[in-house]
Amino acid sequence: MISETANAANATLKAQEDLSMQQIDAKIEENIRFYATQPPEALARRIDELDKECDLDRTMALYGSGIGLGTVLFSFIGGKKWLVVGGAALGLLLKHSLEGTSPVIPLLRKFGVRTRSEIDREKYALKILR
């Protein structure tokens, strides 16, 4: 019974992940098609934007450390119970660092956060067009 529930949850998570990847791939193709018709200055601006875009790993580190620091500060005001939240955030960050995956990744992907390879794929396609 429990394994069936776990399998169903994994299948749902996999379907959501595939949908997020398809949406991100479609957005990359849409951007490449759009910028193919733009002047070289627009291409250069977009390439600069892509160089500055935060990838998934950087976003995880940013949010994990921000939540960790914030909850340490809240623990001084609201008590030690806030350290549980910080510990959970830092645990997820550690899991991501060691295994390359985390329960937070599907949520970030749903918000459109891309991996470095996806950002680079768009960037190098635009450099070829330039």
Rosetta silent file (secondary structure, phi, psi, omega in degrees, C-alpha in Angstrom):
SEQUENCE: MISETANAANATLKAQEDLSMQQIDAKIEENIRFYATQPPEALARRIDELDKECDLDRTMALYGSGIGLGTVLFSFIGGKKWLVVGGAALGLLLKHSLEGTSPVIPLLRKFGVRTRSEIDREKYALKILR
SCORE:     score description
SCORE:     0.000 S_00000001
   1 L     0.000  -47.297 -178.594    0.000    0.000    0.000 S_00000001
   2 H   -68.018  -40.116 -179.935    2.742    2.449    0.974 S_00000001
   3 H   -66.443  -33.032  176.466    4.883    1.541   -2.029 S_00000001
   4 H   -65.305  -40.902  178.349    1.879    2.091   -4.335 S_00000001
   5 H   -65.592  -42.348  178.729    1.379    5.541   -2.848 S_00000001
   6 H   -64.266  -41.589  178.459    5.085    6.306   -3.209 S_00000001
   7 H   -63.922  -40.722  178.674    5.057    5.092   -6.822 S_00000001
   8 H   -65.074  -40.841  178.527    2.017    7.241   -7.592 S_00000001
   9 H   -65.774  -40.612  177.887    3.686   10.271   -5.985 S_00000001
  10 H   -64.817  -39.517  178.423    6.894    9.639   -7.956 S_00000001
  11 H   -65.047  -40.454  178.137    4.918    9.320  -11.189 S_00000001
  12 H   -64.846  -44.548  179.253    3.124   12.611  -10.481 S_00000001
  13 H   -62.445  -41.924  179.062    6.405   14.337   -9.651 S_00000001
  14 H   -63.733  -40.994  178.973    8.017   12.964  -12.820 S_00000001
  15 H   -64.541  -41.533  177.670    5.079   14.184  -14.941 S_00000001
  16 H   -64.580  -40.635  179.703    5.323   17.667  -13.401 S_00000001
  17 H   -64.491  -42.955  178.175    9.077   17.707  -13.985 S_00000001
  18 H   -62.726  -41.097  178.662    8.640   16.668  -17.628 S_00000001
  19 H   -63.751  -42.763  178.042    6.017   19.376  -18.126 S_00000001
  20 H   -62.420  -42.404  179.295    8.332   22.007  -16.603 S_00000001
  21 H   -64.550  -40.629  178.270   11.191   20.890  -18.857 S_00000001
  22 H   -63.901  -40.039  178.611    8.941   21.034  -21.927 S_00000001
  23 H   -65.744  -41.537  179.195    7.807   24.541  -20.992 S_00000001
  24 H   -66.702  -43.155  177.287   11.385   25.697  -20.474 S_00000001
  25 H   -61.325  -40.718  178.867   12.496   24.126  -23.773 S_00000001
  26 H   -64.775  -39.448  178.748    9.594   25.800  -25.562 S_00000001
  27 H   -65.481  -39.782  177.261   10.531   29.161  -24.022 S_00000001
  28 H   -61.513  -47.514  179.486   14.155   28.730  -25.161 S_00000001
  29 H   -62.495  -39.893  178.529   13.027   27.982  -28.721 S_00000001
  30 H   -62.699  -43.394  178.944   10.628   30.930  -28.639 S_00000001
  31 H   -63.666  -41.899 -179.459   13.422   33.263  -27.476 S_00000001
  32 H   -64.150  -43.702  178.424   15.798   32.017  -30.167 S_00000001
  33 H   -63.779  -40.557 -179.872   13.167   32.520  -32.883 S_00000001
  34 H   -64.896  -49.359 -176.231   12.335   35.991  -31.586 S_00000001
  35 H   -74.073  -14.309  175.098   15.934   37.168  -31.350 S_00000001
  36 H   -65.060  -24.890 -179.049   16.758   35.701  -34.775 S_00000001
  37 L   -98.906    1.843 -176.104   14.766   38.599  -36.243 S_00000001
  38 L   -95.509  159.762  177.805   16.260   41.272  -33.973 S_00000001
  39 L   -68.871  163.321 -178.004   19.242   43.551  -34.640 S_00000001
  40 H   -57.434  -30.793  179.387   22.703   42.631  -33.291 S_00000001
  41 H   -64.646  -39.626  178.450   22.358   45.111  -30.398 S_00000001
  42 H   -66.600  -38.140  176.279   19.296   43.249  -29.097 S_00000001
  43 H   -62.814  -43.329 -179.797   21.179   39.969  -29.367 S_00000001
  44 H   -63.620  -40.717  177.706   24.081   41.415  -27.401 S_00000001
  45 H   -63.005  -42.510 -179.646   21.714   42.688  -24.676 S_00000001
  46 H   -66.133  -38.945  178.042   20.035   39.283  -24.405 S_00000001
  47 H   -63.993  -39.892  175.611   23.384   37.510  -24.173 S_00000001
  48 H   -62.863  -41.213  177.119   24.367   39.892  -21.354 S_00000001
  49 H   -61.007  -41.061 -179.741   21.058   39.118  -19.588 S_00000001
  50 H   -66.948  -34.962  176.675   21.752   35.401  -19.911 S_00000001
  51 H   -63.698  -31.250 -177.612   25.234   35.873  -18.437 S_00000001
  52 H   -92.636  -10.381 -176.996   23.641   37.509  -15.378 S_00000001
  53 L   -67.248  134.288  177.722   20.710   35.075  -15.017 S_00000001
  54 L   -75.236  129.806  176.797   20.774   32.978  -11.833 S_00000001
  55 L   -88.627  179.716 -175.217   20.796   29.259  -12.512 S_00000001
  56 H   -60.585  -44.791 -178.853   19.158   26.566  -10.402 S_00000001
  57 H   -64.365  -43.170 -179.904   22.206   25.873   -8.217 S_00000001
  58 H   -66.238  -39.190  178.078   22.799   29.531   -7.500 S_00000001
  59 H   -64.194  -43.273  177.266   19.113   30.073   -6.715 S_00000001
  60 H   -60.308  -44.486  179.595   19.109   27.116   -4.309 S_00000001
  61 H   -64.543  -40.958 -179.509   22.206   28.487   -2.555 S_00000001
  62 H   -63.477  -50.824 -179.061   20.720   31.973   -2.400 S_00000001
  63 H   -67.582  -41.956 -179.542   17.380   30.878   -0.947 S_00000001
  64 H   -62.046  -45.950  179.962   18.901   28.286    1.383 S_00000001
  65 H   -71.068  -35.711  177.946   21.419   30.676    2.867 S_00000001
  66 H   -64.589  -44.022  177.720   18.876   33.497    3.050 S_00000001
  67 H   -66.844  -41.322  178.301   16.373   31.352    4.909 S_00000001
  68 H   -60.211  -47.699  179.327   19.112   30.002    7.157 S_00000001
  69 H   -66.159  -42.292  179.736   20.374   33.459    8.060 S_00000001
  70 H   -62.106  -41.749 -179.183   16.870   34.850    8.449 S_00000001
  71 H   -71.913  -29.652  173.782   15.782   32.117   10.800 S_00000001
  72 H   -64.441  -42.202  177.567   18.907   32.559   12.936 S_00000001
  73 H   -65.497  -41.852  178.044   17.985   36.220   13.292 S_00000001
  74 H   -64.281  -28.978 -178.964   14.347   35.326   14.031 S_00000001
  75 H   -66.301  -27.301  176.258   15.518   32.888   16.713 S_00000001
  76 H   -69.983  -33.518 -177.020   16.887   35.816   18.708 S_00000001
  77 H   -89.633  -49.677 -170.989   13.482   37.524   18.597 S_00000001
  78 H  -101.880    0.689  179.045   10.953   34.692   18.517 S_00000001
  79 L   104.732  172.720 -174.110   12.766   31.871   20.255 S_00000001
  80 L   -70.797  -12.254 -179.909   14.661   28.755   19.293 S_00000001
  81 L   -60.249  -26.939  179.518   11.709   27.255   17.387 S_00000001
  82 H   -67.704  -23.329  179.967   12.852   29.252   14.335 S_00000001
  83 H   -65.953  -24.104  176.804   16.058   27.224   14.221 S_00000001
  84 H   -64.581  -43.107  179.093   13.999   24.219   13.072 S_00000001
  85 H   -63.836  -45.118  178.374   13.015   26.091    9.900 S_00000001
  86 H   -62.472  -41.174  177.964   16.625   27.130    9.309 S_00000001
  87 H   -63.259  -39.570  177.886   17.827   23.590    9.902 S_00000001
  88 H   -64.830  -43.702  179.757   15.312   22.242    7.396 S_00000001
  89 H   -63.823  -43.955  179.871   16.359   24.794    4.769 S_00000001
  90 H   -69.389  -31.896  174.672   20.034   24.068    5.289 S_00000001
  91 H   -64.113  -42.117  176.741   19.314   20.322    5.205 S_00000001
  92 H   -64.720  -37.816  177.653   17.637   20.707    1.813 S_00000001
  93 H   -65.697  -40.634  176.509   20.591   22.743    0.604 S_00000001
  94 H   -63.553  -44.207  178.026   22.974   20.016    1.805 S_00000001
  95 H   -59.092  -42.145  178.772   20.880   17.349    0.066 S_00000001
  96 H   -64.832  -39.958 -179.781   21.006   19.349   -3.149 S_00000001
  97 H   -66.696  -40.054 -176.837   24.767   19.765   -2.858 S_00000001
  98 H   -80.903  -41.068 -173.019   25.412   16.074   -2.210 S_00000001
  99 H  -106.581  -15.924 -178.355   22.835   14.438   -4.471 S_00000001
 100 L    79.874    8.474  178.971   22.038   17.129   -7.003 S_00000001
 101 L  -140.002  159.449 -179.001   18.349   16.901   -6.224 S_00000001
 102 L  -161.717  152.729  177.133   15.967   18.347   -3.698 S_00000001
 103 L   -64.436  -14.841 -178.235   12.209   18.452   -3.100 S_00000001
 104 L   -82.837  -21.659 -174.779   12.366   22.194   -3.813 S_00000001
 105 H   -57.546  -47.096  179.360   13.637   21.778   -7.386 S_00000001
 106 H   -58.935  -34.993  178.199   10.232   21.038   -8.996 S_00000001
 107 H   -66.510  -45.308  178.970    8.836   24.190   -7.394 S_00000001
 108 H   -64.958  -38.210  178.251   11.714   26.328   -8.662 S_00000001
 109 H   -64.624  -36.768  178.430   11.426   24.744  -12.124 S_00000001
 110 H   -63.444  -32.469  177.377    7.725   25.566  -12.137 S_00000001
 111 L   -81.346    0.660  174.955    8.675   29.209  -11.543 S_00000001
 112 L    92.396   12.468  177.151   10.968   29.041  -14.588 S_00000001
 113 L   -73.306  128.289 -174.620   14.363   28.755  -12.908 S_00000001
 114 L  -107.374  158.454  175.255   16.676   27.123  -15.423 S_00000001
 115 L   -78.016  164.681  179.469   19.826   25.060  -15.117 S_00000001
 116 H   -61.560  -37.520 -179.118   23.150   26.472  -16.292 S_00000001
 117 H   -66.618  -34.818  177.547   23.124   24.149  -19.321 S_00000001
 118 H   -68.872  -40.399  177.146   19.693   25.436  -20.401 S_00000001
 119 H   -64.310  -45.074 -179.685   20.855   29.042  -20.067 S_00000001
 120 H   -64.705  -35.309  178.857   24.050   28.251  -21.976 S_00000001
 121 H   -60.253  -44.731  178.101   22.092   26.477  -24.718 S_00000001
 122 H   -67.180  -42.442 -177.458   20.118   29.640  -25.401 S_00000001
 123 H   -61.717  -45.859 -177.783   23.204   31.840  -25.088 S_00000001
 124 H   -72.403  -29.890  173.947   25.289   29.844  -27.549 S_00000001
 125 H   -65.277  -39.242  177.958   22.421   29.615  -30.043 S_00000001
 126 H   -69.815  -34.396  177.759   22.167   33.411  -29.927 S_00000001
 127 H   -65.753  -34.772  176.792   25.926   33.764  -30.364 S_00000001
 128 H   -65.255  -38.206  179.356   25.685   31.652  -33.512 S_00000001
 129 H   -68.530  -26.162 -175.755   22.955   33.979  -34.820 S_00000001
 130 L   -70.768    0.000    0.000   25.102   37.030  -34.123 S_00000001
